[in-house]
Amino acid sequence: MLQKFLLRVRALPRLALLVLVMATGLGVLPHAAWASHIRAGDIQAKPDTTANPVPRRIFFKMILYTDNTSPVKQPTATIFFGDGTSSCFDGVPRVGVERPIPGSPDTSLNIYLFEHTFPSTGSYVVSFIGENRNRGVLNMDRSDDQSFYISTTITLDPAIRNNRSPVLTAPAIDKAGVGQVFLHNPAAFDADGDSLAFRLRESQRVATAIQDVVGAPCVGSGTNRPNNTIVPNFRYPNDPSISGNRPVQVEYDGVPVGREGADAIFVQDVNTGQITWNAPNTVGLYNVAMVVEEWRRTPLGRRKIGEVIRDIQIIVAGTPNIRPTITIPEDICVIAGQNVPGAVSAVDGASPSNPQTPISLFAYSGIIPPATFRQTASGPPRAEGVFNWQTECKDVAELPYLVVFKAQDNPPGPITGTNVPLIDEKTWRITVIGPAPQSLRATPVIGSGTDRNRVQLNWNLYQCANASRIFIYRKLNPSSWSPDDCETRIPASAGYTLVGSVAATETSFLDRNADANGNVRGLDRGQTYCYRIYAEFPLPKGGASIASQEACATFPGTPARLIKVDVENTGVTNGQIQVCWTQPRQANGGTLGGTPSYVLSRGEGLTPTAFTPIATITSLADTCYTDAGINTEALQYTYKLEFVRTFPPSDNQAPIREVAPTASSVRVSAVPANPEASAITVSWTYNVPWDNTTRPAVIFRRTGNTGPFVRLNTAPTTPTGGIYLDNDPVLRKGQTYCYYVQTDGLYPDVSYLNSLINRSQVQCMVLMSPPCIPLLTLESTNCDSLAALPEFPRPNERYTNRLSWTLSALPTGCDTNIASYLLYYRPTPTGPFTLLATTTQTSYTHRDLEFNGGCYAVQAVAPGGVVSDTSNIACQDNCVFFRLPNIFTPNGDGQNEVFRPKNHSPVRRIRYQAFNRWGVKVFENVTTSDDRILINWDGGGPVGESGNGNSPKVSDGIYYYLAEVEFADFANTKRTYKGWVEVRR
């Protein structure tokens, strides 16, 4: 081995060393010491799981794939641990001998087991440098002169203790045929259930000699910190420069679908890791690296906690052999405890010159074992295999388990450059969900006097002991929803509301209808409450169960219900709405405890966020109230009724409040239906607890501003409103028309509440052509000019956006007589707009902005109040620039006291680290846009494990920094800035 040779060289006397070096230059050193042999490899990690685990002790397993045609072997390996230490030269021996890979007699498997105890928490890159790759890799220069580099990144953090890195269960070497689709899947598995994401990466090397990397306490002159770089002239395998001609795709019905004759692709699926090369066109060896990122789901969101970098080799042959085709089961979802069978088959490709051959079937997955796969027939004509997995509660997970099935044919005769086996492979996804909780029962606990109504829920002990919580949901009245076969939890669309949760070991819950502050409201008389529950499983695997069957409880009696919100008069200051409701009653003629009253409140719009009390009525017999002096011409109102019972102070009893479902007024609008102004569209909206859909709405019209209304027609109405087209041939352009709508509703569960009549406000309009649609222009911010300023932003300096617009000629025949414009704004590229301004001008300056990015739209409003269609949406992104100074002076004089950006665009987050000249971290902090500060390092240090270094102060001198910046642009751009800064006092 080269390392051993170098150790011997370092021990020789100077003269002998000179002679040996001269001899080496003349070719005396055997070339075998430099021979190529490493094809592929990866490193795995897991925590100390012994009986007495040592904190921060990690066990590793490295797998190398070596070329059997090379005389050089790999009996030992040099490992760098990322903390400034290494295993020294040849410090890790191989476990046993090389192991041949089934189906690939030209390649052997080498396994190395080692461990390391790290000095502190943090993130560490554990890496291996091999002497040489094997010769002849086409997509890099002089592969046998390039070292081989792989790594895995681990995070030691008490919050993610005992984390295991992803395991790549499929071999890192595969064979391909010219002109045929190549597939490779690492069959990655994370035993902790963390999310995995895959991406391609260039193969890496370490340019310096290994003796210049290995350092103390080993014999060597380095720092034990490899500086890995991309191998010279790396190109992805589909690059045309490799062969000198244009590689193209072949027909393929997989993913992605092949487009015959299109440029060749070499891609990796981010979710499954599947590599697809469509299609090789040149014989030879190819290497590429892949990054397997490990993401931990936490209550605060996803966090990247590690990654494995695997380097793989693809051997492309010019062969008449045609790859097989494999058939696997469809993706499946099962309930924990069920058995998962699966039948796999494959048929070999055939041609007159290439008869079918037997096929070897393989299955790779982290669930094998305990799952099993057994080949039952090899063909031809068809190979078959059987998969089986008995799932358990511990297998419940948010993400599906992946099983990679691979079919490899076996051409007759020895494997040569043109006689090679080819493969097909596909990935099966198996999702394991929790069983539904069983035997949910709901029992009403009827209150009397000062007691509140409650519901007692009971269920059987949940059968999966590894579940963490049971979540309880409630809705008013029974639901028609039932979960699909693979639907876990309870979706918002089902109409349920979360009312509580308990540990999964609990079997009961008392629903007292308490608010977020713990105040008990109780449940209302005369209502039926229905419940479902489901089980949640702990992170990082996560997962949930199917929802239980529904259980309902009904309380006797009659609640107060709103039955009328009728607009009696339309006006700006003298508008009037009559609100009516039913009187609550106790069951069986019982009496209501406490002093009763009604509290009526009003809010603006269909779904108000706030209500204002407008009347307190102390007589139970008074069930109507006229709300006068309101603006019914311009506004729609929603009313909330509370039936309140109060008690004497001596009872030490809080008031009981029963809240009826809210109800809004009916609001009607009328707009021209076409540019010719020959028809009017009448529409109406409401949000009420009764049902208006069983009877049509009645539309009334008046011609002119005075005179009687006449019944025009009826129209069907939905749960939220309706629409009617008034295209009476007598409608005339320029004439005024007024409308109101009357709805007729009922409560389906109360037979006598069956004719609830409510009228809208009166809406008048002059029948004119619709306003022309504006064309909007947003003046772009000059980001380059801002980036060139000596300092930006200065204190209290903000962004300004300037907008202008003109009228288009659309729709044809539109009206150019505009009374005002409505300008809308949103700070993001998608989402709802909010009204920014109403103006009569055709320009607007949006000032005092923290960010310059955002989107705008404008509408034109005609003198009669008709609003145009929305203009084009004009957007601009936030700028992206960031510059740090090279000096700051924390000497207490109030000038240049902290290290912070001199110039920057809006940012969301900065992680800043400072290091002294020995590479020791002296400061680290994370700031966000919410902090209103950026870095602001005052020279404090050194950093501790908490990472917040603040004192004592660092000494004067040069410090190197690493700033990871996430900008506030639409793409969440992330950039890393490296440099130095001088601390001078």
N, C-alpha and C positions, 0 to 999 in steps of 0.2 A: 504494500500500500504506500501511496505517496506520503501520507502523514508520517508513517514509521521511518521512511527514508529521510524525510526532513529532520526528524528528531535525531537520527544518527548523524546527519550532516552537521547539526548544531553542536554535537558533542566532539567532533573531530578537531585536532590541532589545526592551526591556521594554514600551515604548509600543506598538510594532507587535504584540507578543504579546498585549497587552490587547485591542487592536482586533480581532485575529484571533479571540481567544477569544469576544468579544462577538458577532462575526459568526457564529461557529460555533453559539453558543447561539440565534441567530435563524434558523438554518437555512441560512446561506450555504454551509457546507461541503457538498460534494456527498454525497448519501446513499450513493452507490456505494462510497465508502471504507469504509462500515460494512456493506456488503451481505454476506449469508451465502453460503457456497459449499462448505465442507468437509463431506463425508459420512462418511468413514471413513479408517483408516490404521493403520500399524504400523511399527516400526523393527527392523532386523536388524543383527547384528554378526558380524564375523569377525576373526581375528588378522592381523597383517602377514605375508603370504606372499610378499613380494618376495624377490629374490635375496639381499639383505642386510637381513634383518628387524631392525627396531628394537624393543627390549624395551618392552612396555606400549603399543605403537602398535596401535590398533584401527581397522579400516575399517568404516564403517556404510553402510547403505542404508535410506532411508526411502521408503515408498510412501504417497501421499495420494490419496484418491478424491474428486474435486470435482464439483459440480453444474454441468452444462453450461448450465442455464437462467440461471445467475447471471452478470452481467457482470464480476464480480471474479475474477481469476485468482490463481494462487499461484506466481509465478516464483521466489521465494526463500523461505527458511525460517530461523527462529531456533532454534538447538539449545542445550540446557543439558547439560553433560557430567557433572554430579554431583560434580565436584571443586572447585566454586567458580568455574568458568569457563564461558564461553558463546561461541557463534560471533558474538556481537553481533547487532545488528539486520540482518536480511536477509543473514546471513553465508554461507548455503549456497544456491547457485543450483540451479535445476532443471536436470536433464539433458535438453536438447532441449525439445520442445514437449509439450503435453498429448497423451496417447495414448488414443484411444477404446477402451472395453472391448468385446470381441466380445459381441453380444447385448444390450448396454446402452448405446444411443446417447445416453442422457441423462447418462452418467457418463464422466469421463475419469480416466486414470491419470497421476500425477505422480511422477517418480522423482528422488531427491536422494541424491547420493553425497558422503560427507565422511569425514574421519578425525580422530583425536585421539590424542595421546600423553599418557598419564596419569602423574602424578607418582610413584606408588608402587603396590605391591600393595594389594588391598582390593576392596571391593564398591562399584560405582558405578551410579547410576540416571541413564541418559541419556534426556532427555525433549525433547518439542517442544510449544510452545504456538502454536496457530493463532488468528487473530483471532476468527473466528466460525464456528459451525456453520451449516448451512443452515436456512432458516426452515421452520417447520411440523412439527417433531418433536413427536409427541403425548405421549410419556412423560417429558417434562421441561417446566419452565416457560421460556417465551421463549427458545427454542433459538437464535435468531439474535442474542441478546444474550450467549450463553455462549461462552466460549473453548473450543477443542478441545485436549484434552491426551492424549498417549500417551507411553509410555516403554518402555524395555527395561533390565533390570538385568543387569550383567555382573560376573563375579568374576575378578580378576587374581590368580593364585596359581601359583607354579612347579609345584605338584603337578598342576595341570590346564592346563598350557600349551597354547596353540594351540586353545583351545576356540572352537567356532562356535555361535552362538545358533540356536534353532529358526527355520526358514524356513516361512512360511505361504504355500503355493503357490496357493491358490484366492483369487479376488477377495473383498474384504471387503464386498461389497454384493450383495444378492439381492432378488428380487421374490416376493411372496406374494399369494394370492387369499383374499378373505373366505370363511370356511367351509371352507377346505381346509388340510390339514397343510402346514406350512412346514418345510423342512430347510435347514441350512447346515453345511458342514464346512470348516474352514480348510485341510484337507489339509496338516497340519504335518509337517515332516521335520527330523530332527536328523542332520546329516552325521557326527557323532561317534558316533552310536548311543546317546546318552543317553536315559533314560526321560523321557517327557513326560506331564504331568498337566494337565487342563483344568478350569477352573471359571469360572462367570459372575461378573461384577463390575459395579457401577454405573458409568455413564459419568462421566468426571471433567472438571473445569475448574480454572483458576487464577483466583481471584476478583479479584486485583489487576491493575492495568494492566501491560502487558508492560514499559513503561519503568521500572516500579517493581520489576521482577524482574531485568532486565539490570543488571549492575554492572561494576566495574573489571575489566580495563583498558578496557572499552567505555564509550561515553557512556551513562550511566544511573545511577540512584540505588539500585539493588538489590544483592543479594548473589549473584546468579546461582544461587539455590537456590529453585526454584518450590515453592510450598506448594499442592499439588493437593488439591481437595476434591470431593465429589460434587456434580453439577449440581443446581440447585434442583428439588425435588419429583420426583426421579427415581423411576420405577416400572418394574418389569419389564413387558414387553409384555402379559402375560396378566392384569394387574391390572384388576379390575372398575371402578375409579374412572376409568379412562381414557375409557371409553365411557359409563359410567353404567348399564350393564346387565351382567348376568352372562354372561361368555363361557364357552362350553362346548366340549367335545371332540367330534370326529366319529369315525366308525368308521375304524380304521387298523390294519393287520396288521403294521406295523413294530415298532420298539423305541423307546420303550415302546408297548405295544399300546394303541390308542385305545379308550376306553370312552365310547360315544356318550351325550351328555347330562351327563357328569361335568364338574367344574370344569376349565376350560382349563389347560394346563400349558405352561411354557416352561423346558426343562431342557437341560443339556449333559452328555454322556457323559464321565466323567473320563478314560477311556482313549483314546477315538478323537477327542474334540472335537466330536462330532456334536451340533448344536443341533436340538431338535425343539420346534416350537410347534404345539400342537394345541388350539385353532385360532384364527387371527385373526378378529375380528368387526367391526373398525372400519377404514375406509379411512384411510390416512395414512402418515407416516414414523415409524419407530421406531429408536432407537439403543440399543445395549448394548455393554458391554466384556466381553472374555474375558481371562483370565490363562492363559498357557501356561507352566507351571513346568518347568524343566529340572533333572533329577536325574541325578547322576553315580554310577554303581555303582563302588565301590572295594573293595579287600580288607577294609576296616573297616566296610563298610556303605554305605548310600545317603547322598548329600550333595546338598543343593540348591545349584546353582551359578549359577542365573540364571532370568529370566523375561521373557517378552514380553507386553506388554499391548496388545491390538488392540481398537480401537473399530470396530464394524460398523454398517451401516445396512440396515434392512429396509423395502422399499417395498411397502405393502399396497394392493391395488386391489380395487374391487368390479367383478368381471369375470365375464362368462358363460363365459370360457375355463376349461377343466378341465385340470389339470396332467397331464403324461405319467407313465407308469410305466416304470421302468428295470429291466432284468434283468442281473445280473452273475454271474460265475463264483463257485462256492463257494470259501471260504478254502482255501488250499493250502499244503503244505509241500514244498519241493524241496531236493535235494542240490546244493550249489554245483557249477556247471558245466553244469547242466541248463538247457534253454530253457523259459521260461514263456510259453505262449500263453494268450490269453483272449478269448472272444467276448462282446461286449456288445450288447444290443439294447434298444429302447425303443418303446413304443406310446403314441401321444397319446390323451389322454382325449377323448371325443366325446359329443355329445348332438344332438338334432334341430336345436337352434339354434347348435351349435358343432361343425362338421365337423372331422375330423382335419386336422392341418397337418404340414408337414415338421418334422423334429426335428434340432437340432444337438447332437452328442455331444461332451463334453469329458472329459479325464482330467487330474487334478492329482496330482502326487507328486514327491518329491525324487529319485526314481530315473528321472524323465523329464527329459532324456536320462540314460543311454543307452537306457533303455526307450523304446518308441515306441507311439503310439496313432494309428490311422488310421480315419477314418469311411469306410465303404464304401457305405452307403445311407442316405438321409435320410427315406424313406417319403413319404407313407403307403403302405401300412399300417404298415410297421415300419422304424425306423432301425436300422442295424447298424454295428458298429465292431470293429476287431481290435487287441488289445494284444499286444505281444511284448517279452520281456526275456531276454537271454542272461546268465544269472548267472555270477559268477566267485567265486573263493575269497575275495576281499576283501569280498564281500557277506554272508558268514556273520555272523549277529548273534543275540543272545539274544531280541530283540523282533522281531515281524513288521514288515515294511514295509507301509505303508498307501497304497493307490491309491484316490482318490475319483473315481468316475465320475458325471458329471452329464448329464442330458438336459434340454434346454430347447426348448420348442415355439416356433413362429414364426407367431403369428396374422397374417392378412393386414392390410395397411394400416399406416398410421403408428402408432407407440406413443403411446397417450393414457392418460388416467386410468383408462379402463375397458378399454382394449385393450392388455394387457401380456403378455409372455411369462411362462410359469410353468415350474418345474423339478421334477425328482425327482432324488435322488442317493443313492448307496449306497457303502459303503467295502469294498474288497477287501483282505484281509490275506494277505500272502505271507511265509512264514517260510523263511529260507535256513539250512540246516544243513550241517555239514562232512561230507564223505564218510568212510566207515569206513576206518581203517588196513588195509592189505592184507598178506596173506601172513605172518601171525603164526605163528612156529614155537617150540616148547618142547622143549628137549633136556635130559634129566637128566644131571647131572654127579655120578656116584656117588662118595662119599667112602670112604676106607679108613683104618684106624688112627685117627689124630687128626683127619683131615679131615671136614668136614661135607658132607652131601648138598646140592647146589645145582641150580638150574634156569637154563639159559642161554636167554634169549628173544631172538629176532631178528625183524625185520619190514622191509618195504620202506620207503624214504625217504618220509615223508608228503608227499602231493602238493600240499598247500596251504602255501606258504612263509610265509604270514602267521600260521599257528598258533603258539602260544607254548609249550605243554607237551604231553607225552604222559603219560597217567596209566595205571598198571599195576595191575590187580586180579587177585586169586587166590581160588579156593575149593577145597575138598576135594571131589573126585569131579566128574564131568561134570554140567552143568546142562541143564535142558530149556528154560531161558529164551532167548528171542531178541528183539531189539528190534523194536518196532512201526515202521511206516514213518517216523514223525516223532519217534521217541523217541531223544533224545541222552543221552550219559553212561551210567552203569550204576546203576540204582536199588538201594537197600538191599534191597529185596524179592527181588532176584535171587540173594542169598546170597554175593556176592563181598565181599572185604575189600581195601581199598587197601594196596598194599605198596610203592609208590614212584612217582616221576615223574622224567622226564628232559626236556631241551629237545626241542622238536619236530624239531630237526635230527638227533637221535640215532636210531639204528636197532637198538639192543640194550640189554639190561638183564640183570644177573645177580642172581637172587633167592637171597640167602643166608639169608633169614628172620631178619633182624636186628631187634632191638627198638628202642624209641625212643632208647635210650642208645648205640646202635651195637653192642651185644653180639650176636654171631652165634650163633644157635641151630641153624641148619641145618634141613633138611627130613627128615621121618621116613621110615624104611624101610617098605615095604609099603603106601605111600599113593600115590594118584594126585592130582596137583595140576593144576588147570585155570586158564587165564588168558584174560583179555580186556583190550584196551587201547582208549583213545579219545583224541582230540585236543581240547585246550581252546584257545580263541582269546582274545586279550588284551582287557582292558577299555579304553575304556568300552563298545565294541560287545559284547564278550563272545561268547557262543555256544560250541557244542561240536559234536563229530561223533557219528555213530552209532558204537556199539561194534563192534569187530572180531569176526570169527569166533573161536570158542573154540579154544585149543590146549592140549593136556594132556601131562603127563610122568609116568611111573610109576616108582617106585623099588622094586626087588625086595626080598624079605625079609618078615619078619613083625613088626609092632610089638606092644608091650604094649597090651592092651585090657582095660578093666574089663568084667566079665561078670556080676557079682553084687553087689547091695547088699540084703541080706536081713535083715529085722528078726527076730532070734531071740527077743528078750524085750522086753516092753513094761513100762516102769517109769520113775519119776522119777529115781531114783539108780542103779538097777541095770539100765537098759536096755542092749540088746546088739544090735549089727549085725555080720554077717559080710560082709566085702568080699573079692572074688576077682577075679583077672585072668589073662590069658594070658602066657606067657613069650615075650619077643622073640627072634627068630632072624635071623641073617644069611643072605643068599641063598646057595644052593649049598653049604650046610654050612660057610660061612666063620666065622671067629672074630670076636668083638667086641673092639675095642681098649679099653684102659683097665681100671680097676677098677670093676665094675658094682655097682649097688645100686638098690633101689626106695625111693622116698620117698612115703609116703601122707599126704595132708593132708585135713582136714575143714573144711567151712564150714556155716553154718546157713542153711536155706531152700532154695528151688528154684534161685535164681541168686545165690549168695553174692558179695559184693564182696571178701571176704578169706577166705583159707584158713589154717588152723593145722596145721603138721606134727604127726602123731601117731605115726608109726613110720618107722624106717629099717631096711630088711631087706637084708642083704648076700648072702644066698644066692639065686641065680637060680631054684633049684628051689622056693623058698617063694613060692607065688602066692596065698595067702589070709591074711587077718588079721581077728581078731575084736576089734571096737571095743567095749569094755565100760565100764560105769559112766557111761553117758550118759542123758540125759532123752529117751527115745523116746516117752514119753507125750505130751509137749507140743510137741516139736520135730521138724522134718523136716531131714535132713542130706544134704549133697552131698559127694562124695569126688573128689579129684584125685590121679592117680597119675603120678609122674615116674620114668622110667627114666634113671638118672644114671650117667655114666662119668667117673671122675676120672683124672688123670695125674700122674706124678711132677713135682716142681718143675723138674727138669732139662729136661723137655720144653717148658717155657714154654707150656703148653697149658691153656686154660680148660676147665672141665668141660663135657661135652656132655649136654644135658638133652632128652629126648624126652618130651613131655607127652601123655598119652592124653586123649581127650575125657572130660569129667567125667560122673558118673552120680549120681543122687539115690536116696534110698529112696522107696518108695511110701507115700503118706500118705492115710489114709482118714478121712472125716468122716461123721457121721450126724445128721440133724436131722428133726424132725417134718415130714411132708409136707403136713399140713392142720391147720386149727384143731381139728378133731374128735379129733385124736390117734389116727387109725386106720391110719396108714401112716407109713413112714420112708423118707426119701431118703438113699441111701448113695452117696457120690461119692469119687473118688480122683484123685490127681495124681502126676506124676513128670516128671523131665527126664533122659532116658537116651539114650546113643548107639546102642543097639540098637533093633530094631523090635518093639514089643509088639502091633501091630495085626493081625497075621495069625492070631492065636489069641485067643479070648475070655478075659476075666478070670473067675476063679472067686470067688464071694462065699460066705463062711462066716459062720454065725450061731450065737450061743449065747444061751439064755434064762437070765437071772440072772447073778450075778457069778462063779459057779463051775460046773463041769461041762464036758463035752466040747463042742467045736464040731461042727456038722454042715454038710455042703455044702448051701447053699441053692439056688444057681442060677448061671448064667453070664450074662455081658453083654459086648457089644462094647466095645472100648476104642480111643481115638484116640491120636495121637502124644503127647498130653500127659495123658491120663487118661480117666475115664468116669463114668457115672452109672447107678444102678439104683434102681427104686422097689420097696420091700418092702411090699406091701399084702396080705400073708398074712392071711386072715380071722381067724386066731387071735390077732393082735396085740391087746394089752389096754392101755388107758390106765393109767399108774402102774407098769407092769412095766419091768424093766431088760432091755435087749437089747445084746449086744456083737457086733461085726463085725470081720473082717479080710478083705483082698482079696489074691489071689495072681495075679500076672501071668506070662505065658509068652512070652518073646521070642526073637529070633534076629538074627544079623548076616547080611544077605542076601548079602554077598560072601565069606563064609566058611562053607562047607557044614557043617562039623562043629560050629559054634557055633549050634545050632538048638533048644535047649531050655533057655533061661535062666530059671529059676524064681526069683521074688522075692516075698516076702510083705511086707505092710504091718504097721504096728503094730496093736494091738487097740484099738478105739474102743467104749466103752460109753456108753449114755445111758438115762435114764428117759423113757419115752414120755409126754410131757405136751404140752399145747397150747403153741404158740409164745408167747414174751413179747410183750406189747403194745408197739406202736411209740411212742416218746416224741414229744412236741411241744416243740420248742425255741424259746426266746425269747432274743434278744440285745438288751441294753439299749443304746440308741443313744447315741453320744458327742455332747455338746452343743457343736458346732463354734462357734456364735456366742459362747458363754461363753468358750471358749478364745481366740477372736479378740479379745475385749474385754479380756483380761488385759494389764497393763502390760508383761509380758515372758513369752514362752512359745516354746519350752521353756527353762526355766532349766537350769543344769548338772546332769546326771544325772537330769533329769526325764523320765519315760517315760509311755506310755499304759497304761491298764488297761481291759480289756473284761470285762463281767459277764454271765454266762449263767445261765439257769435252765430247767428243763423239767418237764413233767408227763407222765403216761401217757395215751395215747388209748385208745379202746375198739376199736382195729383191730389185727389182723383180728378179725372176729367170733369170740367165744369165746376170746380170747387170755388168757394167764396174767399176772396182776398181781403174782405173787410174783417179785420181782427181787432178784438177789444183788449186781449191780454195774452200772455204766454205762461204756461206752467213748466218750470224747469225742475228736473229730477236728477238725483245723484245716488250712486252707490260706490263705496270705496274698493270693491272687489270686482273681478271680471264677470262673476255670476251672482245671482241672488236678487232679492227684491230691491226696487228703487224706493227712495223716500223723497217727498216733495222738498225741494231746496228753496225755491223762491217763486213768487208770482210777480210778473213784471210786464210793463207795457213796452219796454225797450226790446231791441233785437240783439242785445249783447249783455253779457254778465261777467263780472269779475268775482271769482270764488277765492276769498282771502283766508289767511290765518290757518293754513292747512299743515298738519304734522307730516303728512305724506302727499306727494304730488300725484300719485297714481289714483286712478278711479275712472268711472264711467258716467256719462251724462246722456240725458234724452230730454226732448222738449215737445210740448203739445201747444197748438194754437186754440184759442177760445173765441168764438164768435160773439157779437153783442148780445145775442139771445141766450148765451150760455152753452151752446153746442161746442163740444170739444173734438178736435181733429184726432186722427190716428196719430200714433207716436212716431216721432222722427227716427232717423237712423241713430244708432247708439254710438257715441264717440268715446273712445277709451284711450288712455295712455298708462304705461306701466311706470312703477317707481324707478328712479335711477339706481344704478349699481356702481358705487365707487367707495374706496376706503383707503386712507393713507395715515400711517403712523409716523411720529417724529423719531429722530435718532438720539435725542437727549432730553432729560428733564432734571430739574434741580430742586429736590425736596428738602430745602434748607430753612423753611419757616418764614421766608420773606414774602409769601403770598403770591409770588410770581412763578409760573411753570412748576407748580408744586406736585402735580400728579401726571402720570403717563396716560394719555388718552388720545383718540384720533384727532389729527389736525383737520381732517376733511373726511366727511362720510355722508352717504345717502342713508335713507331709513333702514334700520336693521331690526330683526326680531330677537336675535340672540348672539352673544359672543362668548366663546370659551377662550380664555387667555391664560397662557402658561409662560413663565419666565425661568430660565436656567442659567446657572453660572458656567464658567468656562470648563468645569469638569463634568458638565452634564447633569448636575444636581438641581432638581426643581426647587426654586426659592419662592415662587408665588404662583397661585392659581385662583381664578374666580370665574364665575359665569354671570353675565348681566343680560337683561332682556330689555325690550322696549318699554316695559312697564316700570323699570327701574329709573328711567329718565337719565341714567348715567351710563357711560361706556368705559369699562375697564377701571379707570381712576385708581391706578396703582400708585400708592404713596411711598414706595420704597420699602414696605414692610416685608419681613421674611424671617427665618426660612419657613417653607410650607410644612405642615404636619399632615397626618393622614386625613384630617378633616378638610384639607385643601383650601383654607381660608386665610392663609398667612397674613398676619398683620403686624407682628412685632416679634423679636427685635428688628431693627432696620438692617437692610443689607449694606455691605460696604460699597464705597464708590468703585466704579469700574464698568466694564462692558458686560452686558447680559444678553443672552439670545432668547428670542421669544417665538412662540407659535400661537397664532390667533386664528381660531376657527370661527368664521363669520357666516351667519345665516341672514340674508338680506330680506327685506319686507316687500320684495317684488312679487308679481303674480306667480312666478315659477319657484319661489322659495330658494333662490340661488344660494349655493353654499360654496365658499371659497376659503382657502387656507393661506395665510400670510406668514412668511418666515423672515426673520431679520434680526437686527441687533439694536440695542439702545444703551446709551451711556447714562449712568447715574452719577451725577456730580453735585456735591453740596458746597 
